[in-house]
Amino acid sequence: MRSGELARIAGVSVRALRHYHQVGVLDEPPRSSNGYRRYGVRDVIRVLRIKRLAALGVPLERMPSLLDDSGDDGADVLDRIDAELAAEIDRLTRRRRLIAMIRAVGAPPDSPPETARFLALAAGSYPSFELAAFDRDQTVLLSHLLGDSGMPGMQRFYERLSAPDLLPALASLNLRFAALDPAASPEEITAFAEDFTAAFAPVVQDLTDTVQGAVPHLLEEYSFLLDDYCAAVLNPAQQQALALIGSRFATD
């Protein structure tokens, strides 16, 4: 039989047969006088065995010793595949939990799971989509720079921000921050910075204490990205307000 017939019988593609030849799991058969490969029933059985092993997850490069009856019973291969499958199941289970949590709180799907609840609860405190997007994007960047070591502190920070006693203050300050335009007076900017510092000093201090002395490598090296993002999105008055807030927290 020719390759097309073998492929049809075995339920594979002709391209798959060519690939089996290339990687060495299926020997090239002799060719007939007209140049076509001629396959027999042994080739059909070989391809069916290849399909069986592939369905178990055995990689093609590990198949020859199993297919050629070399004495390898495949126990070690199956053990490794089983361990890989167990790890994959764990990963998928964790992923499903994250999806369920994000769906439950109604947070954007691209938000860090540790901040999802805060972003969902705070959604109504933003006076504009632009400010909400700014906080979301800043959170995505900060969570990456903090890494695994800094995430527990960041999670506590956002859980505290989500507390019922702070959400009204957050909404009020968000409104004032959005209202800071390039024409804002120095007094307005200073008053906002002082009020923000007074309202959130304990929360910010908790985050600072968490990362102080053990600043994650990425945050230490690329903290300028947070400044660059603020410069790209915020107007000069808003940037000045954040700079004042940062200086006040630095000296507290």
Backbone as JSON, one array per atom type, in Angstrom:
{
  "sequence": "MRSGELARIAGVSVRALRHYHQVGVLDEPPRSSNGYRRYGVRDVIRVLRIKRLAALGVPLERMPSLLDDSGDDGADVLDRIDAELAAEIDRLTRRRRLIAMIRAVGAPPDSPPETARFLALAAGSYPSFELAAFDRDQTVLLSHLLGDSGMPGMQRFYERLSAPDLLPALASLNLRFAALDPAASPEEITAFAEDFTAAFAPVVQDLTDTVQGAVPHLLEEYSFLLDDYCAAVLNPAQQQALALIGSRFATD",
  "N": [[0.85, -1.2, 0.0], [0.32, 2.34, -0.55], [1.5, 5.51, 0.83], [-0.68, 7.21, 1.29], [-2.83, 5.45, 1.61], [-2.02, 3.95, 3.84], [-1.99, 6.02, 5.75], [-4.69, 6.65, 5.81], [-5.85, 4.26, 6.78], [-4.65, 4.03, 9.3], [-5.4, 6.36, 10.48], [-3.95, 8.76, 10.48], [-2.07, 11.57, 9.24], [-0.53, 12.0, 6.0], [1.56, 13.69, 6.18], [2.27, 13.34, 8.86], [3.3, 10.74, 8.73], [5.6, 11.22, 7.22], [6.97, 12.75, 9.07], [7.4, 10.88, 11.1], [9.21, 9.23, 9.79], [11.35, 11.03, 9.58], [12.15, 11.5, 12.24], [12.86, 9.0, 13.01], [11.23, 6.95, 14.06], [9.75, 5.38, 12.45], [10.65, 3.23, 10.02], [11.9, 3.89, 6.74], [10.19, 2.55, 4.04], [10.85, 0.17, 1.36], [10.98, 1.3, -2.06], [8.78, 1.16, -4.85], [9.04, 0.29, -8.36], [8.14, 2.52, -9.65], [8.82, 4.54, -7.96], [7.31, 5.08, -5.69], [6.71, 4.85, -2.14], [6.3, 1.71, -0.56], [4.2, 0.25, 1.64], [3.58, -2.17, 4.29], [1.62, -4.53, 6.27], [2.96, -4.66, 8.7], [3.95, -2.1, 8.95], [1.58, -0.7, 9.28], [0.79, -1.65, 11.8], [2.96, -0.71, 13.29], [2.62, 2.09, 13.11], [0.16, 2.34, 14.41], [0.93, 1.58, 16.98], [2.67, 3.65, 17.55], [0.82, 5.73, 17.65], [-0.63, 4.95, 19.91], [1.3, 5.21, 21.97], [1.85, 7.93, 21.73], [-0.6, 8.97, 22.51], [-0.48, 8.54, 25.21], [1.32, 10.36, 25.92], [3.99, 9.93, 25.49], [7.05, 11.07, 24.34], [8.22, 11.35, 20.95], [10.98, 10.87, 20.63], [11.53, 9.09, 22.66], [10.35, 6.78, 21.94], [11.55, 4.72, 20.23], [12.95, 2.69, 21.78], [10.86, 1.47, 23.06], [9.27, 0.61, 21.01], [10.83, -1.14, 19.61], [11.15, -3.45, 20.99], [13.27, -3.68, 22.86], [13.68, -4.49, 25.41], [13.1, -2.57, 27.23], [10.67, -1.82, 29.44], [9.21, 0.42, 29.72], [8.47, 1.51, 32.15], [9.84, 3.55, 33.56], [9.49, 5.67, 31.82], [6.71, 5.97, 31.83], [6.37, 6.61, 34.52], [7.61, 9.11, 34.65], [6.03, 10.59, 32.87], [3.59, 10.41, 34.19], [4.17, 11.87, 36.52], [4.61, 14.37, 35.37], [2.05, 14.87, 34.36], [0.59, 14.97, 36.75], [1.7, 17.26, 37.87], [0.88, 19.11, 35.97], [-1.89, 18.94, 36.28], [-2.09, 20.03, 38.84], [-1.23, 22.66, 38.28], [-3.27, 23.48, 36.52], [-5.46, 23.26, 38.23], [-4.87, 25.22, 40.15], [-4.97, 27.41, 38.44], [-7.66, 27.41, 37.72], [-8.79, 27.99, 40.19], [-7.89, 30.62, 40.52], [-9.19, 31.86, 38.37], [-11.86, 31.47, 39.17], [-11.89, 33.01, 41.5], [-11.31, 35.6, 40.52], [-13.51, 35.98, 38.83], [-15.52, 35.86, 40.74], [-15.2, 38.21, 42.23], [-15.45, 40.05, 40.29], [-13.37, 41.34, 38.97], [-11.04, 42.8, 36.54], [-9.85, 40.48, 34.08], [-7.11, 40.54, 33.55], [-5.87, 41.48, 35.77], [-3.61, 41.4, 38.6], [-3.95, 38.55, 40.65], [-3.72, 38.91, 43.43], [-4.54, 41.49, 43.84], [-7.03, 41.66, 42.88], [-9.51, 41.72, 44.25], [-9.45, 44.25, 45.49], [-9.32, 45.98, 43.22], [-11.78, 45.45, 42.09], [-13.6, 46.23, 44.13], [-12.89, 48.89, 44.36], [-13.63, 49.95, 41.99], [-15.85, 51.62, 41.65], [-14.96, 53.93, 42.8], [-13.49, 55.55, 41.2], [-13.37, 58.49, 39.33], [-13.14, 58.56, 36.61], [-12.58, 56.61, 33.62], [-9.97, 56.68, 32.78], [-8.42, 57.19, 35.06], [-8.95, 54.92, 36.57], [-7.84, 53.0, 34.87], [-5.2, 53.81, 34.99], [-4.49, 53.2, 37.68], [-4.9, 50.42, 37.6], [-3.0, 49.58, 35.65], [-0.64, 50.46, 36.82], [-0.64, 48.85, 39.06], [-0.36, 46.31, 37.9], [2.25, 46.54, 36.87], [3.73, 47.1, 39.21], [3.29, 44.79, 40.77], [4.62, 42.89, 39.26], [7.27, 43.8, 39.43], [7.73, 43.6, 42.15], [7.61, 40.86, 42.54], [7.54, 37.38, 43.65], [8.46, 37.41, 46.29], [7.74, 39.87, 47.28], [5.0, 39.95, 47.08], [3.24, 39.07, 49.23], [3.26, 41.27, 51.03], [2.28, 43.27, 49.34], [-0.24, 42.26, 48.84], [-1.42, 42.41, 51.4], [-1.4, 45.17, 51.6], [-3.25, 46.0, 49.61], [-5.5, 44.66, 50.49], [-5.97, 46.05, 52.82], [-6.53, 48.58, 51.78], [-8.94, 47.96, 50.69], [-10.67, 47.92, 52.76], [-13.75, 48.73, 54.41], [-13.67, 51.14, 55.86], [-11.81, 52.69, 54.6], [-12.4, 52.94, 51.91], [-14.33, 55.05, 51.3], [-12.74, 57.35, 51.8], [-10.79, 56.92, 49.9], [-12.27, 57.15, 47.53], [-13.0, 59.86, 47.66], [-10.48, 61.12, 47.59], [-9.56, 60.22, 45.13], [-11.28, 61.59, 43.44], [-10.48, 64.21, 43.91], [-7.83, 64.03, 43.05], [-8.15, 63.5, 40.33], [-9.15, 65.93, 39.6], [-7.05, 67.64, 39.73], [-5.47, 69.75, 37.66], [-3.27, 71.1, 35.07], [-3.37, 73.77, 35.79], [-3.61, 73.87, 38.5], [-3.15, 75.18, 41.76], [-0.2, 75.65, 43.83], [-0.97, 75.4, 46.48], [-3.27, 73.81, 46.39], [-2.2, 71.43, 45.43], [-0.39, 70.78, 47.46], [-2.16, 70.53, 49.63], [-3.67, 68.32, 48.86], [-1.68, 66.32, 48.83], [-0.98, 66.26, 51.54], [-3.39, 65.49, 52.76], [-3.77, 62.98, 51.6], [-1.53, 61.62, 52.56], [-2.06, 61.67, 55.31], [-4.36, 60.08, 55.42], [-3.58, 57.58, 54.45], [-1.14, 56.81, 55.49], [-0.55, 54.72, 57.5], [-1.15, 52.41, 56.01], [0.52, 52.5, 53.76], [2.96, 52.47, 55.05], [3.02, 49.89, 56.01], [3.4, 48.39, 53.67], [5.89, 49.41, 52.94], [7.5, 48.58, 55.07], [7.49, 45.88, 54.61], [9.0, 45.4, 52.27], [11.33, 46.72, 52.79], [14.8, 46.61, 53.2], [14.98, 44.23, 51.94], [14.64, 44.52, 49.16], [13.14, 43.51, 46.21], [14.99, 42.31, 43.39], [14.19, 43.11, 40.76], [12.52, 45.33, 41.3], [14.31, 47.06, 42.5], [16.08, 47.55, 40.42], [14.5, 48.43, 38.31], [12.71, 50.38, 39.14], [12.4, 52.86, 38.1], [10.66, 52.6, 36.01], [8.1, 52.86, 37.0], [8.05, 55.57, 37.57], [8.4, 56.53, 34.99], [6.03, 55.71, 33.82], [4.12, 57.19, 35.22], [4.88, 59.75, 34.39], [4.21, 59.57, 31.73], [1.46, 59.38, 31.7], [0.16, 61.04, 33.57], [-0.69, 64.48, 34.36], [1.37, 67.47, 34.87], [0.71, 68.61, 37.43], [-0.48, 66.5, 38.82], [1.66, 64.72, 38.82], [3.43, 66.15, 40.41], [2.03, 66.15, 42.81], [2.11, 63.41, 43.49], [4.85, 63.14, 43.81], [5.28, 64.76, 46.04], [3.83, 63.3, 47.93], [5.35, 60.96, 47.96], [7.76, 61.96, 49.0], [6.95, 62.71, 51.55], [6.2, 60.27, 52.71], [8.68, 59.11, 52.68], [10.06, 60.46, 54.61], [8.66, 60.0, 56.87]],
  "CA": [[0.0, 0.0, 0.0], [1.05, 3.59, -0.59], [1.43, 6.29, 2.06], [-2.03, 7.73, 1.5], [-3.69, 4.37, 2.11], [-1.6, 3.69, 5.21], [-2.45, 7.13, 6.58], [-6.15, 6.52, 5.94], [-6.14, 3.11, 7.63], [-4.16, 4.28, 10.66], [-5.99, 7.58, 11.03], [-2.96, 9.83, 10.62], [-1.88, 12.28, 7.98], [0.68, 11.64, 5.26], [2.61, 14.54, 6.76], [2.72, 12.68, 10.1], [4.16, 9.62, 8.33], [6.9, 11.76, 6.85], [7.64, 13.17, 10.3], [7.86, 9.66, 11.77], [10.43, 8.83, 9.1], [12.42, 12.0, 9.87], [12.65, 11.35, 13.62], [13.39, 7.66, 13.16], [10.38, 5.96, 14.73], [9.17, 4.54, 11.4], [11.64, 3.05, 8.96], [11.48, 4.14, 5.36], [10.0, 1.27, 3.33], [11.4, 0.15, -0.01], [10.15, 1.95, -3.07], [8.47, 0.35, -6.04], [9.75, 0.71, -9.57], [7.7, 3.87, -10.05], [9.34, 5.49, -6.99], [6.44, 5.25, -4.53], [6.96, 3.98, -0.99], [5.36, 0.61, -0.45], [4.07, -0.14, 3.05], [2.89, -3.41, 4.55], [0.83, -4.6, 7.49], [3.82, -4.34, 9.84], [4.01, -0.64, 9.06], [0.3, -0.27, 9.86], [0.85, -1.94, 13.23], [3.94, 0.21, 13.88], [2.01, 3.41, 13.23], [-0.86, 2.24, 15.46], [1.64, 1.57, 18.26], [3.14, 5.03, 17.74], [-0.33, 6.52, 18.08], [-0.94, 4.56, 21.29], [2.28, 5.81, 22.85], [1.67, 9.37, 21.68], [-1.8, 9.28, 23.29], [-0.07, 8.52, 26.62], [2.23, 11.48, 26.15], [5.38, 9.54, 25.3], [7.64, 11.84, 23.23], [8.69, 10.52, 19.84], [12.37, 10.46, 20.78], [11.63, 7.99, 23.62], [9.59, 5.63, 21.46], [12.23, 3.58, 19.6], [13.27, 1.58, 22.68], [9.61, 0.8, 23.38], [8.71, 0.01, 19.8], [11.74, -2.14, 19.02], [11.26, -4.61, 21.9], [14.66, -3.72, 23.33], [13.71, -4.88, 26.81], [12.61, -1.45, 28.03], [9.23, -2.01, 29.64], [8.56, 1.72, 29.71], [8.01, 1.93, 33.48], [10.4, 4.86, 33.92], [8.86, 6.67, 30.96], [5.36, 6.2, 32.34], [6.49, 7.31, 35.81], [7.91, 10.52, 34.39], [4.84, 11.2, 32.27], [2.58, 10.52, 35.24], [4.56, 12.98, 37.37], [4.36, 15.6, 34.62], [0.61, 15.07, 34.31], [0.15, 15.4, 38.08], [2.09, 18.67, 38.02], [0.01, 19.89, 35.09], [-3.2, 19.0, 36.93], [-1.96, 21.02, 39.92], [-1.2, 23.98, 37.67], [-4.6, 23.78, 36.01], [-6.35, 23.45, 39.38], [-4.59, 26.57, 40.68], [-5.47, 28.39, 37.47], [-9.13, 27.46, 37.84], [-9.12, 28.71, 41.42], [-7.68, 32.04, 40.25], [-10.28, 32.31, 37.51], [-13.08, 31.53, 39.97], [-11.79, 34.14, 42.4], [-11.42, 36.85, 39.75], [-14.9, 36.08, 38.4], [-16.38, 36.1, 41.9], [-15.13, 39.61, 42.66], [-15.74, 40.91, 39.15], [-12.19, 42.12, 38.6], [-10.56, 42.56, 35.18], [-9.12, 39.2, 34.02], [-5.67, 40.72, 33.46], [-5.36, 42.06, 37.01], [-2.93, 40.44, 39.47], [-4.94, 37.94, 41.56], [-3.59, 39.44, 44.78], [-5.16, 42.81, 43.93], [-8.3, 41.6, 42.15], [-10.63, 42.14, 45.1], [-9.38, 45.7, 45.64], [-9.67, 46.64, 41.97], [-13.23, 45.32, 41.9], [-14.3, 47.06, 45.11], [-12.56, 50.3, 44.14], [-14.03, 50.36, 40.64], [-16.79, 52.74, 41.73], [-14.37, 55.12, 43.43], [-12.75, 56.32, 40.21], [-14.25, 59.42, 38.6], [-12.96, 58.41, 35.16], [-11.98, 55.35, 33.17], [-8.52, 56.87, 32.65], [-7.78, 57.04, 36.37], [-9.06, 53.5, 36.91], [-6.84, 52.29, 34.05], [-3.88, 54.16, 35.54], [-4.25, 52.39, 38.88], [-4.78, 49.02, 37.2], [-1.73, 49.34, 34.96], [0.43, 50.63, 37.8], [-0.67, 47.67, 39.9], [0.23, 45.22, 37.12], [3.7, 46.74, 36.8], [4.32, 46.98, 40.55], [3.24, 43.4, 41.21], [5.69, 42.17, 38.56], [8.56, 44.23, 39.96], [7.86, 43.08, 43.51], [7.87, 39.43, 42.46], [6.92, 36.51, 44.64], [8.86, 37.77, 47.65], [7.06, 41.08, 47.72], [3.56, 39.88, 46.9], [2.45, 39.05, 50.48], [3.1, 42.64, 51.52], [1.4, 44.0, 48.43], [-1.61, 41.76, 49.04], [-1.92, 43.04, 52.63], [-1.61, 46.59, 51.3], [-4.49, 46.19, 48.87], [-6.61, 44.24, 51.34], [-6.26, 47.16, 53.74], [-7.19, 49.63, 51.0], [-10.3, 47.51, 50.39], [-11.48, 47.95, 53.98], [-14.87, 49.68, 54.3], [-13.38, 52.45, 56.46], [-10.91, 53.46, 53.75], [-12.93, 53.14, 50.55], [-14.88, 56.4, 51.09], [-11.63, 58.3, 51.7], [-10.15, 56.68, 48.6], [-13.12, 57.73, 46.49], [-12.89, 61.32, 47.75], [-9.15, 61.54, 47.13], [-9.49, 59.98, 43.69], [-11.98, 62.69, 42.8], [-9.61, 65.39, 44.0], [-6.65, 63.8, 42.22], [-8.56, 63.68, 38.93], [-9.44, 67.36, 39.37], [-5.79, 68.4, 39.64], [-5.08, 69.99, 36.27], [-2.03, 71.89, 35.0], [-3.54, 75.09, 36.39], [-3.8, 73.73, 39.95], [-2.23, 76.0, 42.55], [0.67, 74.89, 44.75], [-1.71, 75.12, 47.71], [-4.14, 72.66, 46.12], [-1.36, 70.23, 45.3], [0.13, 70.46, 48.8], [-3.27, 70.08, 50.48], [-4.0, 66.95, 48.46], [-0.61, 65.43, 49.29], [-1.06, 66.13, 53.0], [-4.58, 64.71, 53.1], [-3.52, 61.58, 51.2], [-0.57, 61.06, 53.51], [-2.73, 61.46, 56.6], [-5.36, 59.01, 55.31], [-3.05, 56.27, 54.08], [0.21, 56.58, 56.02], [-0.34, 53.39, 58.1], [-1.22, 51.37, 54.98], [1.75, 52.57, 52.95], [4.08, 52.08, 55.9], [3.02, 48.43, 56.08], [4.04, 47.91, 52.45], [7.3, 49.8, 53.0], [8.18, 47.7, 56.03], [7.59, 44.53, 54.04], [10.06, 45.29, 51.26], [12.53, 47.41, 53.22], [15.9, 45.74, 53.57], [14.98, 43.06, 51.05], [13.96, 45.0, 47.96], [13.32, 42.58, 45.09], [15.96, 42.76, 42.39], [13.55, 43.84, 39.66], [12.05, 46.63, 41.78], [15.49, 47.9, 42.74], [16.72, 47.92, 39.15], [13.59, 49.01, 37.33], [11.7, 51.23, 39.76], [12.2, 54.04, 37.25], [9.54, 52.37, 35.1], [6.91, 53.43, 37.65], [8.13, 57.02, 37.35], [8.18, 56.78, 33.56], [4.61, 55.54, 33.51], [3.42, 58.37, 35.75], [5.2, 60.88, 33.52], [3.56, 59.38, 30.44], [0.0, 59.36, 31.82], [-0.37, 62.09, 34.45], [-0.3, 65.85, 34.05], [2.41, 67.94, 35.8], [0.21, 68.82, 38.78], [-0.66, 65.19, 39.43], [2.99, 64.18, 39.07], [3.98, 66.86, 41.56], [1.33, 65.67, 44.0], [2.65, 62.09, 43.84], [6.22, 63.35, 44.28], [5.17, 65.27, 47.41], [3.4, 62.17, 48.75], [6.51, 60.09, 48.12], [8.73, 62.56, 49.91], [6.41, 62.69, 52.91], [6.33, 58.9, 53.22], [10.1, 58.8, 52.83], [10.57, 61.1, 55.82], [7.86, 59.61, 58.05]],
  "C": [[0.88, 1.24, 0.0], [0.77, 4.4, 0.66], [0.03, 6.81, 2.34], [-2.96, 6.68, 2.08], [-3.33, 4.02, 3.55], [-2.12, 4.78, 6.15], [-3.94, 7.02, 6.84], [-6.52, 5.39, 6.89], [-5.8, 3.42, 9.1], [-4.77, 5.52, 11.3], [-4.98, 8.66, 11.33], [-2.87, 10.54, 9.28], [-0.6, 11.78, 7.29], [1.85, 12.47, 5.79], [3.16, 13.92, 8.04], [3.64, 11.51, 9.77], [5.55, 10.12, 7.97], [7.69, 12.17, 8.09], [8.16, 11.96, 11.07], [9.14, 9.16, 11.12], [11.6, 9.73, 9.51], [13.01, 11.79, 11.26], [13.1, 9.93, 13.92], [12.53, 6.66, 13.89], [9.7, 5.03, 13.73], [10.18, 4.44, 10.26], [11.04, 3.36, 7.59], [11.33, 2.79, 4.65], [10.69, 1.31, 1.97], [10.43, 0.81, -0.98], [9.91, 1.0, -4.24], [9.2, 0.93, -7.24], [9.34, 2.11, -10.02], [8.07, 4.92, -9.0], [8.48, 5.71, -5.77], [6.86, 4.33, -3.39], [5.87, 2.91, -0.93], [5.35, 0.11, 1.0], [3.32, -1.47, 3.17], [2.17, -3.38, 5.88], [1.68, -4.31, 8.72], [3.93, -2.83, 10.05], [2.72, -0.09, 9.66], [0.34, -0.46, 11.37], [1.81, -0.98, 13.94], [3.32, 1.59, 14.09], [0.93, 3.4, 14.32], [-0.22, 2.24, 16.84], [2.18, 2.97, 18.58], [2.0, 5.9, 18.25], [-0.69, 6.22, 19.53], [0.01, 5.25, 22.28], [2.12, 7.34, 22.9], [0.46, 9.8, 22.51], [-1.51, 9.29, 24.78], [0.86, 9.68, 26.96], [3.69, 11.13, 26.01], [5.95, 10.34, 24.13], [8.22, 10.91, 22.17], [10.11, 10.02, 20.05], [12.55, 9.33, 21.8], [10.97, 6.71, 23.11], [10.41, 4.47, 20.91], [12.5, 2.42, 20.53], [12.02, 0.81, 23.08], [9.06, 0.04, 22.18], [9.54, -1.16, 19.29], [11.97, -3.32, 19.94], [12.68, -4.78, 22.41], [14.78, -4.12, 24.78], [13.27, -3.77, 27.73], [11.1, -1.59, 28.19], [8.48, -0.69, 29.75], [8.13, 2.24, 31.07], [8.54, 3.31, 33.84], [9.78, 5.97, 33.09], [7.47, 7.01, 31.48], [5.39, 6.93, 33.68], [6.72, 8.8, 35.59], [6.69, 11.24, 33.81], [3.75, 11.41, 33.32], [2.89, 11.69, 36.17], [4.3, 14.32, 36.68], [2.86, 15.91, 34.55], [0.07, 15.54, 35.66], [0.49, 16.86, 38.31], [1.21, 19.57, 37.17], [-1.39, 20.03, 35.68], [-3.18, 20.02, 38.07], [-1.98, 22.44, 39.37], [-2.58, 24.4, 37.18], [-5.59, 24.02, 37.14], [-6.14, 24.83, 39.98], [-5.12, 27.63, 39.74], [-6.98, 28.53, 37.55], [-9.56, 28.2, 39.1], [-8.97, 30.23, 41.22], [-8.81, 32.6, 39.4], [-11.56, 32.45, 38.3], [-13.06, 32.73, 40.9], [-11.97, 35.47, 41.67], [-12.85, 37.05, 39.27], [-15.81, 36.44, 39.57], [-16.37, 37.56, 42.32], [-15.39, 40.57, 41.51], [-14.59, 41.79, 38.72], [-11.82, 41.87, 37.14], [-9.73, 41.28, 35.13], [-7.61, 39.36, 33.96], [-5.07, 41.34, 34.72], [-4.64, 41.01, 37.83], [-3.94, 39.85, 40.47], [-4.92, 38.53, 42.96], [-4.3, 40.78, 44.95], [-6.56, 42.82, 43.32], [-9.46, 42.13, 42.99], [-10.63, 43.67, 45.26], [-9.83, 46.41, 44.38], [-11.16, 46.57, 41.7], [-13.99, 46.23, 42.85], [-14.07, 48.55, 44.85], [-13.05, 50.82, 42.8], [-14.95, 51.58, 40.68], [-16.21, 54.0, 42.32], [-13.6, 55.99, 42.45], [-13.7, 57.22, 39.43], [-14.13, 59.3, 37.08], [-12.34, 57.06, 34.84], [-10.47, 55.49, 33.14], [-7.81, 56.68, 33.99], [-7.84, 55.59, 36.84], [-8.01, 52.69, 36.15], [-5.43, 52.58, 34.55], [-3.54, 53.31, 36.75], [-4.07, 50.92, 38.54], [-3.42, 48.73, 36.6], [-0.55, 49.49, 35.91], [0.52, 49.41, 38.73], [-0.05, 46.47, 39.18], [1.75, 45.33, 37.1], [4.35, 46.53, 38.17], [4.34, 45.54, 41.02], [4.34, 42.59, 40.53], [7.05, 42.53, 39.15], [8.79, 43.71, 41.38], [8.17, 41.59, 43.5], [7.23, 38.66, 43.59], [7.24, 36.93, 46.07], [8.11, 38.98, 48.18], [5.55, 41.02, 47.67], [2.76, 39.78, 48.2], [2.22, 40.44, 51.04], [2.16, 43.45, 50.65], [-0.05, 43.55, 48.61], [-2.21, 42.37, 50.31], [-2.25, 44.51, 52.4], [-2.96, 46.8, 50.62], [-5.7, 45.67, 49.65], [-6.99, 45.35, 52.32], [-6.96, 48.3, 53.0], [-8.65, 49.27, 50.71], [-11.22, 47.57, 51.6], [-12.57, 49.01, 53.88], [-14.56, 51.06, 54.86], [-12.48, 53.31, 55.58], [-11.46, 53.75, 52.36], [-13.55, 54.52, 50.35], [-13.78, 57.45, 50.96], [-10.92, 58.16, 50.36], [-10.95, 57.31, 47.47], [-13.0, 59.26, 46.47], [-11.55, 61.81, 47.22], [-8.96, 61.28, 45.64], [-10.15, 61.1, 42.92], [-11.12, 63.94, 42.79], [-8.38, 65.24, 43.11], [-6.98, 64.01, 40.75], [-8.77, 65.15, 38.6], [-8.17, 68.2, 39.32], [-5.4, 68.54, 38.18], [-3.84, 70.86, 36.24], [-2.14, 73.27, 35.64], [-3.7, 75.04, 37.9], [-2.74, 74.54, 40.68], [-1.34, 75.13, 43.42], [-0.06, 74.53, 46.04], [-2.63, 73.91, 47.54], [-3.34, 71.36, 46.09], [-0.86, 69.8, 46.68], [-0.97, 69.92, 49.7], [-3.66, 68.63, 50.14], [-2.96, 65.98, 49.0], [-0.69, 65.21, 50.79], [-2.25, 65.27, 53.41], [-4.4, 63.23, 52.73], [-2.59, 60.91, 52.19], [-1.22, 60.75, 54.84], [-3.67, 60.26, 56.55], [-4.72, 57.64, 55.16], [-1.65, 55.98, 54.61], [0.38, 55.19, 56.65], [-0.32, 52.27, 57.06], [0.06, 51.33, 54.16], [2.95, 52.13, 53.78], [4.18, 50.57, 56.0], [3.7, 47.84, 54.85], [5.53, 48.21, 52.47], [8.08, 48.89, 53.93], [8.41, 46.3, 55.45], [8.78, 44.4, 53.1], [11.36, 45.95, 51.7], [13.6, 46.41, 53.66], [15.99, 44.5, 52.7], [14.24, 43.41, 49.78], [14.21, 44.02, 46.83], [14.21, 43.17, 44.01], [15.32, 43.59, 41.29], [13.1, 45.22, 40.1], [13.21, 47.58, 41.98], [16.07, 48.42, 41.42], [15.8, 48.7, 38.22], [12.49, 49.85, 37.95], [11.43, 52.48, 38.93], [11.04, 53.86, 36.28], [8.25, 52.92, 35.69], [6.89, 54.94, 37.43], [7.85, 57.35, 35.88], [6.7, 56.67, 33.21], [3.8, 56.73, 34.02], [3.65, 59.58, 34.84], [4.46, 60.8, 32.19], [2.05, 59.58, 30.52], [-0.56, 60.57, 32.56], [0.1, 63.47, 34.0], [0.7, 66.34, 35.11], [1.93, 68.12, 37.23], [0.04, 67.49, 39.51], [0.7, 64.54, 39.73], [3.62, 64.85, 40.29], [3.34, 66.39, 42.86], [1.89, 64.31, 44.45], [4.09, 62.21, 44.36], [6.21, 63.85, 45.71], [4.78, 64.13, 48.37], [4.58, 61.24, 49.02], [7.53, 60.65, 49.07], [8.25, 62.55, 51.35], [6.5, 61.28, 53.52], [7.79, 58.55, 53.48], [10.65, 59.37, 54.12], [9.8, 60.72, 57.06], [8.51, 58.47, 58.82]]
}
